[in-house]
Amino acid sequence: MQVFERTFAATAALNSLTLAVAGVALFISLLTQSQSRLGQLAPLWALGVTRRQLMLLNLGQTWLLAVLTLVLALPLGIALAWCLDAVINVQAFGWRLPLRIFPLQLLQLMGLALLATLLASAWPLYSLYRTQPADLLRTFAHED
Protein backbone atom coordinates (compact mmCIF):
# COMPACT_ATOMS: atom_id res chain seq x y z
CA MET A 1 0.00 0.00 0.00
CA GLN A 2 2.88 2.38 0.76
CA VAL A 3 4.26 1.83 -2.73
CA PHE A 4 0.96 2.97 -4.26
CA GLU A 5 0.77 5.98 -1.94
CA ARG A 6 4.31 7.00 -2.92
CA THR A 7 3.49 6.50 -6.58
CA PHE A 8 0.42 8.74 -6.35
CA ALA A 9 2.39 11.36 -4.40
CA ALA A 10 5.12 11.32 -7.04
CA THR A 11 2.49 11.58 -9.79
CA ALA A 12 0.87 14.57 -8.08
CA ALA A 13 4.27 16.25 -7.72
CA LEU A 14 5.07 15.63 -11.39
CA ASN A 15 1.66 17.00 -12.40
CA SER A 16 2.30 20.18 -10.42
CA LEU A 17 5.77 20.52 -11.89
CA THR A 18 4.45 20.02 -15.42
CA LEU A 19 1.73 22.59 -14.86
CA ALA A 20 4.25 25.10 -13.48
CA VAL A 21 6.61 24.56 -16.43
CA ALA A 22 3.73 25.01 -18.87
CA GLY A 23 2.66 28.21 -17.12
CA VAL A 24 6.18 29.63 -17.19
CA ALA A 25 6.58 28.65 -20.85
CA LEU A 26 3.32 30.36 -21.77
CA PHE A 27 4.32 33.44 -19.78
CA ILE A 28 7.76 33.69 -21.40
CA SER A 29 6.49 33.10 -24.94
CA LEU A 30 3.71 35.68 -24.62
CA LEU A 31 6.05 38.19 -22.97
CA THR A 32 8.62 37.73 -25.73
CA GLN A 33 6.00 38.07 -28.46
CA SER A 34 4.51 41.15 -26.87
CA GLN A 35 7.89 42.80 -26.35
CA SER A 36 8.93 42.11 -29.94
CA ARG A 37 5.75 43.75 -31.25
CA LEU A 38 6.41 47.04 -29.44
CA GLY A 39 8.77 48.27 -32.14
CA GLN A 40 6.25 47.41 -34.83
CA LEU A 41 3.78 49.84 -33.29
CA ALA A 42 5.94 52.85 -34.22
CA PRO A 43 4.49 53.30 -37.72
CA LEU A 44 0.98 53.29 -36.25
CA TRP A 45 2.06 55.88 -33.73
CA ALA A 46 3.51 57.97 -36.53
CA LEU A 47 0.17 57.74 -38.35
CA GLY A 48 -1.60 59.30 -35.38
CA VAL A 49 -2.91 56.29 -33.47
CA THR A 50 -3.17 57.23 -29.80
CA ARG A 51 -1.11 55.58 -27.10
CA ARG A 52 -4.31 54.17 -25.57
CA GLN A 53 -5.29 52.56 -28.89
CA LEU A 54 -1.79 51.12 -29.26
CA MET A 55 -1.98 49.66 -25.77
CA LEU A 56 -5.38 48.12 -26.54
CA LEU A 57 -4.04 46.71 -29.82
CA ASN A 58 -1.05 45.15 -28.05
CA LEU A 59 -3.30 43.78 -25.30
CA GLY A 60 -5.75 42.38 -27.84
CA GLN A 61 -2.99 40.63 -29.79
CA THR A 62 -1.57 39.04 -26.65
CA TRP A 63 -4.94 37.86 -25.39
CA LEU A 64 -6.00 36.60 -28.82
CA LEU A 65 -2.83 34.53 -29.04
CA ALA A 66 -3.34 33.17 -25.52
CA VAL A 67 -6.98 32.24 -26.10
CA LEU A 68 -6.13 30.61 -29.44
CA THR A 69 -3.38 28.60 -27.73
CA LEU A 70 -5.80 27.56 -25.00
CA VAL A 71 -8.54 26.57 -27.45
CA LEU A 72 -6.09 24.43 -29.43
CA ALA A 73 -4.17 23.00 -26.46
CA LEU A 74 -7.10 21.59 -24.49
CA PRO A 75 -8.49 19.25 -27.20
CA LEU A 76 -4.96 18.32 -28.26
CA GLY A 77 -4.06 17.41 -24.67
CA ILE A 78 -7.20 15.30 -24.29
CA ALA A 79 -6.46 13.56 -27.61
CA LEU A 80 -2.89 12.89 -26.49
CA ALA A 81 -4.14 11.43 -23.19
CA TRP A 82 -6.56 9.18 -25.09
CA CYS A 83 -3.74 8.05 -27.42
CA LEU A 84 -1.47 7.26 -24.49
CA ASP A 85 -4.25 5.36 -22.74
CA ALA A 86 -5.83 3.53 -25.68
CA VAL A 87 -2.76 2.82 -27.79
CA ILE A 88 0.51 3.10 -25.85
CA ASN A 89 -0.68 1.44 -22.62
CA VAL A 90 -2.33 -1.39 -24.55
CA GLN A 91 0.78 -1.99 -26.67
CA ALA A 92 3.25 -1.68 -23.79
CA PHE A 93 1.36 -3.34 -20.92
CA GLY A 94 -1.65 -5.07 -22.43
CA TRP A 95 -4.18 -3.15 -20.35
CA ARG A 96 -6.08 0.07 -20.44
CA LEU A 97 -7.41 2.47 -17.82
CA PRO A 98 -10.67 4.35 -18.23
CA LEU A 99 -10.05 7.88 -19.48
CA ARG A 100 -11.65 10.44 -17.21
CA ILE A 101 -11.68 14.17 -17.78
CA PHE A 102 -11.86 16.38 -14.72
CA PRO A 103 -13.52 19.71 -15.56
CA LEU A 104 -12.34 21.38 -12.35
CA GLN A 105 -8.72 20.67 -13.22
CA LEU A 106 -9.29 21.99 -16.74
CA LEU A 107 -10.73 25.18 -15.23
CA GLN A 108 -7.68 25.47 -12.97
CA LEU A 109 -5.46 25.03 -16.00
CA MET A 110 -7.36 27.74 -17.89
CA GLY A 111 -7.09 30.01 -14.83
CA LEU A 112 -3.33 29.52 -14.70
CA ALA A 113 -3.07 30.24 -18.43
CA LEU A 114 -5.12 33.43 -18.07
CA LEU A 115 -3.02 34.52 -15.08
CA ALA A 116 0.16 33.95 -17.09
CA THR A 117 -1.37 35.97 -19.93
CA LEU A 118 -2.30 38.80 -17.58
CA LEU A 119 1.22 38.95 -16.18
CA ALA A 120 2.79 38.65 -19.63
CA SER A 121 0.68 41.47 -21.04
CA ALA A 122 1.21 43.84 -18.09
CA TRP A 123 4.93 44.52 -18.60
CA PRO A 124 4.80 45.41 -22.32
CA LEU A 125 1.80 47.67 -21.68
CA TYR A 126 3.71 49.43 -18.93
CA SER A 127 6.73 49.75 -21.24
CA LEU A 128 4.56 51.17 -24.00
CA TYR A 129 3.00 53.62 -21.54
CA ARG A 130 6.44 54.90 -20.51
CA THR A 131 8.06 54.85 -23.98
CA GLN A 132 8.53 58.15 -25.77
CA PRO A 133 7.61 58.26 -29.49
CA ALA A 134 11.22 58.91 -30.51
CA ASP A 135 12.42 55.81 -28.63
CA LEU A 136 9.74 53.70 -30.26
CA LEU A 137 10.75 54.96 -33.70
CA ARG A 138 14.42 54.17 -32.95
CA THR A 139 13.40 50.62 -32.00
CA PHE A 140 11.48 50.31 -35.29
CA ALA A 141 14.43 51.69 -37.28
CA HIS A 142 16.79 49.01 -35.94
CA GLU A 143 14.51 46.03 -36.67
CA ASP A 144 15.50 43.72 -39.54
VOZA-663813 format. One record per residue: residue number from 1; x, y, z of N, C-alpha, C in turn. Coordinates in Angstrom, 1 decimal, m for minus. Example, Ala and Ser with C-alpha at 12.3 -4.5 7.8 and 13.67 -1.06 7.14 Angstrom:
+-----+--------+--------+--------+--------+--------+--------+--------+--------+--------+
!   i !   n.xx !   n.yy !   n.zz !  ca.xx !  ca.yy !  ca.zz !   c.xx !   c.yy !   c.zz !
+-----+--------+--------+--------+--------+--------+--------+--------+--------+--------+
!   1 !   13.2 !   m5.7 !    7.8 !   12.3 !   m4.5 !    7.8 !   13.2 !   m3.3 !    7.8 !
!   2 !   12.8 !   m2.2 !    7.1 !   13.7 !   m1.1 !    7.1 !   12.9 !    0.0 !    7.9 !
+-----+--------+--------+--------+--------+--------+--------+--------+--------+--------+
//
This chain:
+-----+--------+--------+--------+--------+--------+--------+--------+--------+--------+
!   i !   n.xx !   n.yy !   n.zz !  ca.xx !  ca.yy !  ca.zz !   c.xx !   c.yy !   c.zz !
+-----+--------+--------+--------+--------+--------+--------+--------+--------+--------+
!   1 !    0.8 !   m1.2 !    0.0 !    0.0 !    0.0 !    0.0 !    0.9 !    1.3 !    0.0 !
!   2 !    2.0 !    1.2 !    0.7 !    2.9 !    2.4 !    0.8 !    3.5 !    2.7 !   m0.6 !
!   3 !    3.7 !    1.6 !   m1.4 !    4.3 !    1.8 !   m2.7 !    3.3 !    2.6 !   m3.6 !
!   4 !    2.0 !    2.3 !   m3.5 !    1.0 !    3.0 !   m4.3 !    0.8 !    4.4 !   m3.8 !
!   5 !    0.9 !    4.6 !   m2.5 !    0.8 !    6.0 !   m1.9 !    1.9 !    6.8 !   m2.4 !
!   6 !    3.1 !    6.3 !   m2.4 !    4.3 !    7.0 !   m2.9 !    4.2 !    7.3 !   m4.4 !
!   7 !    3.7 !    6.3 !   m5.1 !    3.5 !    6.5 !   m6.6 !    2.5 !    7.6 !   m6.9 !
!   8 !    1.4 !    7.7 !   m6.1 !    0.4 !    8.7 !   m6.3 !    1.0 !   10.1 !   m5.9 !
!   9 !    1.8 !   10.1 !   m4.8 !    2.4 !   11.4 !   m4.4 !    3.4 !   11.8 !   m5.4 !
!  10 !    4.2 !   10.9 !   m6.0 !    5.1 !   11.3 !   m7.0 !    4.4 !   11.8 !   m8.3 !
!  11 !    3.3 !   11.2 !   m8.6 !    2.5 !   11.6 !   m9.8 !    1.9 !   13.0 !   m9.6 !
!  12 !    1.4 !   13.2 !   m8.4 !    0.9 !   14.6 !   m8.1 !    2.0 !   15.6 !   m8.2 !
!  13 !    3.1 !   15.3 !   m7.6 !    4.3 !   16.2 !   m7.7 !    4.7 !   16.5 !   m9.2 !
!  14 !    4.7 !   15.5 !  m10.0 !    5.1 !   15.6 !  m11.4 !    4.0 !   16.4 !  m12.1 !
!  15 !    2.7 !   16.2 !  m11.8 !    1.7 !   17.0 !  m12.4 !    1.8 !   18.5 !  m12.1 !
!  16 !    2.1 !   18.8 !  m10.8 !    2.3 !   20.2 !  m10.4 !    3.5 !   20.8 !  m11.1 !
!  17 !    4.6 !   20.0 !  m11.2 !    5.8 !   20.5 !  m11.9 !    5.5 !   20.8 !  m13.4 !
!  18 !    4.8 !   19.8 !  m14.0 !    4.4 !   20.0 !  m15.4 !    3.6 !   21.2 !  m15.6 !
!  19 !    2.6 !   21.4 !  m14.8 !    1.7 !   22.6 !  m14.9 !    2.5 !   23.9 !  m14.7 !
!  20 !    3.4 !   23.9 !  m13.7 !    4.2 !   25.1 !  m13.5 !    5.1 !   25.4 !  m14.7 !
!  21 !    5.8 !   24.4 !  m15.2 !    6.6 !   24.6 !  m16.4 !    5.8 !   25.1 !  m17.6 !
!  22 !    4.6 !   24.5 !  m17.8 !    3.7 !   25.0 !  m18.9 !    3.3 !   26.5 !  m18.7 !
!  23 !    3.0 !   26.8 !  m17.4 !    2.7 !   28.2 !  m17.1 !    3.8 !   29.2 !  m17.4 !
!  24 !    5.0 !   28.8 !  m17.0 !    6.2 !   29.6 !  m17.2 !    6.5 !   29.7 !  m18.7 !
!  25 !    6.3 !   28.6 !  m19.4 !    6.6 !   28.6 !  m20.9 !    5.6 !   29.6 !  m21.6 !
!  26 !    4.3 !   29.5 !  m21.2 !    3.3 !   30.4 !  m21.8 !    3.6 !   31.8 !  m21.4 !
!  27 !    4.0 !   32.1 !  m20.2 !    4.3 !   33.4 !  m19.8 !    5.5 !   34.0 !  m20.6 !
!  28 !    6.6 !   33.2 !  m20.7 !    7.8 !   33.7 !  m21.4 !    7.5 !   33.9 !  m22.9 !
!  29 !    6.8 !   33.0 !  m23.5 !    6.5 !   33.1 !  m24.9 !    5.6 !   34.3 !  m25.2 !
!  30 !    4.6 !   34.5 !  m24.4 !    3.7 !   35.7 !  m24.6 !    4.4 !   37.0 !  m24.3 !
!  31 !    5.3 !   37.0 !  m23.3 !    6.0 !   38.2 !  m23.0 !    7.0 !   38.5 !  m24.1 !
!  32 !    7.7 !   37.5 !  m24.6 !    8.6 !   37.7 !  m25.7 !    7.9 !   38.2 !  m27.0 !
!  33 !    6.8 !   37.6 !  m27.3 !    6.0 !   38.1 !  m28.5 !    5.5 !   39.5 !  m28.3 !
!  34 !    5.0 !   39.8 !  m27.1 !    4.5 !   41.2 !  m26.9 !    5.6 !   42.2 !  m26.9 !
!  35 !    6.8 !   41.9 !  m26.3 !    7.9 !   42.8 !  m26.4 !    8.4 !   43.0 !  m27.8 !
!  36 !    8.4 !   42.0 !  m28.6 !    8.9 !   42.1 !  m29.9 !    8.0 !   42.9 !  m30.8 !
!  37 !    6.7 !   43.0 !  m30.5 !    5.8 !   43.8 !  m31.3 !    5.8 !   45.2 !  m30.9 !
!  38 !    6.4 !   45.6 !  m29.8 !    6.4 !   47.0 !  m29.4 !    7.0 !   47.9 !  m30.5 !
!  39 !    8.1 !   47.5 !  m31.1 !    8.8 !   48.3 !  m32.1 !    7.9 !   48.4 !  m33.4 !
!  40 !    7.1 !   47.4 !  m33.6 !    6.2 !   47.4 !  m34.8 !    5.1 !   48.4 !  m34.7 !
!  41 !    4.9 !   48.9 !  m33.5 !    3.8 !   49.8 !  m33.3 !    4.2 !   51.3 !  m33.7 !
!  42 !    5.5 !   51.5 !  m33.9 !    5.9 !   52.9 !  m34.2 !    5.3 !   53.4 !  m35.5 !
!  43 !    5.1 !   52.7 !  m36.6 !    4.5 !   53.3 !  m37.7 !    3.0 !   53.7 !  m37.4 !
!  44 !    2.4 !   52.9 !  m36.6 !    1.0 !   53.3 !  m36.2 !    1.0 !   54.6 !  m35.4 !
!  45 !    1.9 !   54.7 !  m34.5 !    2.1 !   55.9 !  m33.7 !    2.3 !   57.1 !  m34.6 !
!  46 !    3.2 !   56.9 !  m35.6 !    3.5 !   58.0 !  m36.5 !    2.3 !   58.4 !  m37.4 !
!  47 !    1.4 !   57.4 !  m37.6 !    0.2 !   57.7 !  m38.4 !   m0.9 !   58.4 !  m37.5 !
!  48 !   m0.7 !   58.6 !  m36.2 !   m1.6 !   59.3 !  m35.4 !   m2.5 !   58.4 !  m34.5 !
!  49 !   m2.2 !   57.2 !  m34.4 !   m2.9 !   56.3 !  m33.5 !   m2.5 !   56.7 !  m32.0 !
!  50 !   m3.5 !   56.8 !  m31.2 !   m3.2 !   57.2 !  m29.8 !   m2.5 !   56.1 !  m29.0 !
!  51 !   m1.8 !   56.5 !  m28.0 !   m1.1 !   55.6 !  m27.1 !   m2.1 !   54.6 !  m26.5 !
!  52 !   m3.3 !   55.0 !  m26.1 !   m4.3 !   54.2 !  m25.6 !   m4.7 !   53.1 !  m26.6 !
!  53 !   m4.9 !   53.5 !  m27.8 !   m5.3 !   52.6 !  m28.9 !   m4.2 !   51.6 !  m29.2 !
!  54 !   m2.9 !   52.0 !  m29.1 !   m1.8 !   51.1 !  m29.3 !   m1.7 !   50.1 !  m28.1 !
!  55 !   m2.0 !   50.6 !  m26.9 !   m2.0 !   49.7 !  m25.8 !   m3.1 !   48.6 !  m25.9 !
!  56 !   m4.3 !   49.1 !  m26.3 !   m5.4 !   48.1 !  m26.5 !   m5.1 !   47.1 !  m27.7 !
!  57 !   m4.4 !   47.6 !  m28.7 !   m4.0 !   46.7 !  m29.8 !   m3.1 !   45.7 !  m29.3 !
!  58 !   m2.1 !   46.1 !  m28.6 !   m1.1 !   45.1 !  m28.1 !   m1.7 !   44.2 !  m27.1 !
!  59 !   m2.6 !   44.6 !  m26.2 !   m3.3 !   43.8 !  m25.3 !   m4.2 !   42.8 !  m26.1 !
!  60 !   m4.9 !   43.3 !  m27.1 !   m5.8 !   42.4 !  m27.8 !   m5.0 !   41.3 !  m28.6 !
!  61 !   m3.8 !   41.6 !  m29.1 !   m3.0 !   40.6 !  m29.8 !   m2.5 !   39.6 !  m28.8 !
!  62 !   m2.1 !   40.0 !  m27.6 !   m1.6 !   39.0 !  m26.6 !   m2.7 !   38.1 !  m26.2 !
!  63 !   m3.8 !   38.7 !  m25.9 !   m4.9 !   37.9 !  m25.4 !   m5.5 !   37.0 !  m26.5 !
!  64 !   m5.5 !   37.4 !  m27.7 !   m6.0 !   36.6 !  m28.8 !   m5.1 !   35.4 !  m29.0 !
!  65 !   m3.8 !   35.6 !  m28.9 !   m2.8 !   34.5 !  m29.0 !   m3.0 !   33.5 !  m27.9 !
!  66 !   m3.2 !   34.0 !  m26.7 !   m3.3 !   33.2 !  m25.5 !   m4.6 !   32.3 !  m25.6 !
!  67 !   m5.7 !   33.0 !  m26.0 !   m7.0 !   32.2 !  m26.1 !   m6.9 !   31.2 !  m27.2 !
!  68 !   m6.3 !   31.6 !  m28.3 !   m6.1 !   30.6 !  m29.4 !   m5.3 !   29.4 !  m29.0 !
!  69 !   m4.2 !   29.7 !  m28.3 !   m3.4 !   28.6 !  m27.7 !   m4.2 !   27.7 !  m26.8 !
!  70 !   m5.0 !   28.3 !  m25.9 !   m5.8 !   27.6 !  m25.0 !   m6.8 !   26.7 !  m25.7 !
!  71 !   m7.5 !   27.3 !  m26.7 !   m8.5 !   26.6 !  m27.5 !   m7.9 !   25.4 !  m28.2 !
!  72 !   m6.7 !   25.5 !  m28.7 !   m6.1 !   24.4 !  m29.4 !   m5.4 !   23.4 !  m28.5 !
!  73 !   m4.9 !   23.9 !  m27.4 !   m4.2 !   23.0 !  m26.5 !   m5.1 !   22.0 !  m25.7 !
!  74 !   m6.2 !   22.5 !  m25.3 !   m7.1 !   21.6 !  m24.5 !   m7.5 !   20.3 !  m25.3 !
!  75 !   m8.1 !   20.5 !  m26.5 !   m8.5 !   19.3 !  m27.2 !   m7.3 !   18.4 !  m27.6 !
!  76 !   m6.2 !   19.1 !  m27.9 !   m5.0 !   18.3 !  m28.3 !   m4.4 !   17.5 !  m27.1 !
!  77 !   m4.5 !   18.1 !  m25.9 !   m4.1 !   17.4 !  m24.7 !   m5.0 !   16.2 !  m24.4 !
!  78 !   m6.3 !   16.4 !  m24.5 !   m7.2 !   15.3 !  m24.3 !   m7.0 !   14.2 !  m25.3 !
!  79 !   m6.7 !   14.6 !  m26.6 !   m6.5 !   13.6 !  m27.6 !   m5.2 !   12.8 !  m27.3 !
!  80 !   m4.2 !   13.5 !  m26.8 !   m2.9 !   12.9 !  m26.5 !   m3.1 !   11.9 !  m25.3 !
!  81 !   m3.9 !   12.3 !  m24.3 !   m4.1 !   11.4 !  m23.2 !   m4.9 !   10.2 !  m23.7 !
!  82 !   m5.8 !   10.3 !  m24.6 !   m6.6 !    9.2 !  m25.1 !   m5.6 !    8.3 !  m25.8 !
!  83 !   m4.7 !    8.8 !  m26.7 !   m3.7 !    8.1 !  m27.4 !   m2.8 !    7.3 !  m26.5 !
!  84 !   m2.3 !    7.9 !  m25.4 !   m1.5 !    7.3 !  m24.5 !   m2.2 !    6.1 !  m23.8 !
!  85 !   m3.5 !    6.4 !  m23.5 !   m4.2 !    5.4 !  m22.7 !   m4.7 !    4.2 !  m23.6 !
!  86 !   m5.2 !    4.6 !  m24.8 !   m5.8 !    3.5 !  m25.7 !   m4.8 !    2.8 !  m26.5 !
!  87 !   m3.7 !    3.4 !  m26.9 !   m2.8 !    2.8 !  m27.8 !   m1.5 !    2.4 !  m27.1 !
!  88 !   m0.8 !    3.4 !  m26.5 !    0.5 !    3.1 !  m25.9 !    0.4 !    2.1 !  m24.7 !
!  89 !   m0.5 !    2.4 !  m23.8 !   m0.7 !    1.4 !  m22.6 !   m1.0 !    0.0 !  m23.1 !
!  90 !   m1.9 !   m0.1 !  m24.1 !   m2.3 !   m1.4 !  m24.5 !   m1.1 !   m2.1 !  m25.2 !
!  91 !   m0.4 !   m1.4 !  m26.0 !    0.8 !   m2.0 !  m26.7 !    1.9 !   m2.4 !  m25.7 !
!  92 !    2.1 !   m1.5 !  m24.7 !    3.2 !   m1.7 !  m23.8 !    2.9 !   m2.7 !  m22.7 !
!  93 !    1.7 !   m2.6 !  m22.1 !    1.4 !   m3.3 !  m20.9 !    0.2 !   m4.3 !  m21.1 !
!  94 !   m0.5 !   m4.2 !  m22.2 !   m1.6 !   m5.1 !  m22.4 !   m2.9 !   m4.7 !  m21.7 !
!  95 !   m3.0 !   m3.6 !  m21.1 !   m4.2 !   m3.1 !  m20.4 !   m4.4 !   m1.7 !  m20.6 !
!  96 !   m5.6 !   m1.3 !  m20.2 !   m6.1 !    0.1 !  m20.4 !   m6.9 !    0.6 !  m19.2 !
!  97 !   m6.7 !    1.8 !  m18.9 !   m7.4 !    2.5 !  m17.8 !   m8.5 !    3.3 !  m18.4 !
!  98 !   m9.6 !    3.5 !  m17.7 !  m10.7 !    4.3 !  m18.2 !  m10.2 !    5.8 !  m18.3 !
!  99 !  m10.5 !    6.5 !  m19.4 !  m10.1 !    7.9 !  m19.5 !  m11.1 !    8.8 !  m18.9 !
! 100 !  m10.7 !    9.5 !  m17.9 !  m11.7 !   10.4 !  m17.2 !  m11.1 !   11.9 !  m17.4 !
! 101 !  m12.0 !   12.7 !  m17.7 !  m11.7 !   14.2 !  m17.8 !  m12.3 !   14.9 !  m16.6 !
! 102 !  m11.4 !   15.7 !  m15.9 !  m11.9 !   16.4 !  m14.7 !  m12.0 !   17.9 !  m15.1 !
! 103 !  m13.3 !   18.3 !  m15.2 !  m13.5 !   19.7 !  m15.6 !  m12.9 !   20.7 !  m14.6 !
! 104 !  m12.9 !   20.4 !  m13.3 !  m12.3 !   21.4 !  m12.3 !  m10.9 !   21.6 !  m12.6 !
! 105 !  m10.1 !   20.5 !  m12.9 !   m8.7 !   20.7 !  m13.2 !   m8.5 !   21.4 !  m14.5 !
! 106 !   m9.4 !   21.2 !  m15.5 !   m9.3 !   22.0 !  m16.7 !   m9.5 !   23.5 !  m16.5 !
! 107 !  m10.5 !   23.8 !  m15.6 !  m10.7 !   25.2 !  m15.2 !   m9.5 !   25.8 !  m14.5 !
! 108 !   m8.9 !   25.0 !  m13.6 !   m7.7 !   25.5 !  m13.0 !   m6.6 !   25.7 !  m14.0 !
! 109 !   m6.5 !   24.9 !  m14.9 !   m5.5 !   25.0 !  m16.0 !   m5.7 !   26.3 !  m16.8 !
! 110 !   m7.0 !   26.5 !  m17.2 !   m7.4 !   27.7 !  m17.9 !   m7.1 !   29.0 !  m17.0 !
! 111 !   m7.4 !   28.9 !  m15.7 !   m7.1 !   30.0 !  m14.8 !   m5.6 !   30.3 !  m14.8 !
! 112 !   m4.8 !   29.3 !  m14.7 !   m3.3 !   29.5 !  m14.7 !   m2.9 !   30.2 !  m16.0 !
! 113 !   m3.4 !   29.7 !  m17.1 !   m3.1 !   30.2 !  m18.4 !   m3.5 !   31.7 !  m18.5 !
! 114 !   m4.7 !   32.0 !  m18.0 !   m5.1 !   33.4 !  m18.1 !   m4.3 !   34.3 !  m17.1 !
! 115 !   m3.9 !   33.8 !  m16.0 !   m3.0 !   34.5 !  m15.1 !   m1.7 !   34.8 !  m15.7 !
! 116 !   m1.1 !   33.8 !  m16.4 !    0.2 !   33.9 !  m17.1 !    0.0 !   35.0 !  m18.2 !
! 117 !   m1.1 !   35.0 !  m18.9 !   m1.4 !   36.0 !  m19.9 !   m1.5 !   37.4 !  m19.4 !
! 118 !   m2.2 !   37.5 !  m18.2 !   m2.3 !   38.8 !  m17.6 !   m0.9 !   39.3 !  m17.2 !
! 119 !   m0.1 !   38.5 !  m16.6 !    1.2 !   38.9 !  m16.2 !    2.1 !   39.3 !  m17.4 !
! 120 !    2.0 !   38.4 !  m18.4 !    2.8 !   38.6 !  m19.6 !    2.4 !   39.9 !  m20.4 !
! 121 !    1.1 !   40.3 !  m20.3 !    0.7 !   41.5 !  m21.0 !    0.9 !   42.7 !  m20.2 !
! 122 !    1.1 !   42.6 !  m18.9 !    1.2 !   43.8 !  m18.1 !    2.5 !   44.6 !  m18.4 !
! 123 !    3.6 !   43.9 !  m18.4 !    4.9 !   44.5 !  m18.6 !    5.1 !   45.3 !  m19.9 !
! 124 !    4.7 !   44.7 !  m21.1 !    4.8 !   45.4 !  m22.3 !    3.9 !   46.6 !  m22.3 !
! 125 !    2.7 !   46.5 !  m21.7 !    1.8 !   47.7 !  m21.7 !    2.4 !   48.8 !  m20.9 !
! 126 !    3.0 !   48.4 !  m19.8 !    3.7 !   49.4 !  m18.9 !    4.9 !   50.1 !  m19.7 !
! 127 !    5.6 !   49.2 !  m20.4 !    6.7 !   49.8 !  m21.2 !    6.2 !   50.7 !  m22.3 !
! 128 !    5.1 !   50.3 !  m23.0 !    4.6 !   51.2 !  m24.0 !    4.1 !   52.5 !  m23.4 !
! 129 !    3.5 !   52.4 !  m22.2 !    3.0 !   53.6 !  m21.5 !    4.1 !   54.6 !  m21.2 !
! 130 !    5.3 !   54.1 !  m20.9 !    6.4 !   54.9 !  m20.5 !    7.3 !   55.3 !  m21.7 !
! 131 !    7.2 !   54.6 !  m22.8 !    8.1 !   54.9 !  m24.0 !    7.7 !   56.2 !  m24.7 !
! 132 !    8.7 !   56.9 !  m25.0 !    8.5 !   58.1 !  m25.8 !    8.5 !   57.8 !  m27.3 !
! 133 !    7.7 !   58.6 !  m28.1 !    7.6 !   58.3 !  m29.5 !    9.0 !   58.1 !  m30.2 !
! 134 !    9.9 !   59.0 !  m29.9 !   11.2 !   58.9 !  m30.5 !   11.9 !   57.6 !  m30.2 !
! 135 !   11.8 !   57.1 !  m29.0 !   12.4 !   55.8 !  m28.6 !   11.8 !   54.7 !  m29.4 !
! 136 !   10.5 !   54.7 !  m29.5 !    9.7 !   53.7 !  m30.3 !   10.1 !   53.7 !  m31.7 !
! 137 !   10.3 !   54.9 !  m32.3 !   10.8 !   55.0 !  m33.7 !   12.2 !   54.4 !  m33.9 !
! 138 !   13.0 !   54.7 !  m32.9 !   14.4 !   54.2 !  m32.9 !   14.4 !   52.6 !  m32.9 !
! 139 !   13.5 !   52.1 !  m32.1 !   13.4 !   50.6 !  m32.0 !   12.9 !   50.1 !  m33.4 !
! 140 !   12.0 !   50.7 !  m34.0 !   11.5 !   50.3 !  m35.3 !   12.6 !   50.4 !  m36.3 !
! 141 !   13.4 !   51.5 !  m36.3 !   14.4 !   51.7 !  m37.3 !   15.5 !   50.6 !  m37.2 !
! 142 !   15.7 !   50.0 !  m36.1 !   16.8 !   49.0 !  m35.9 !   16.3 !   47.6 !  m36.1 !
! 143 !   15.0 !   47.4 !  m36.4 !   14.5 !   46.0 !  m36.7 !   14.9 !   45.6 !  m38.1 !
! 144 !   15.1 !   44.3 !  m38.2 !   15.5 !   43.7 !  m39.5 !   14.3 !   43.1 !  m40.2 !
+-----+--------+--------+--------+--------+--------+--------+--------+--------+--------+
//
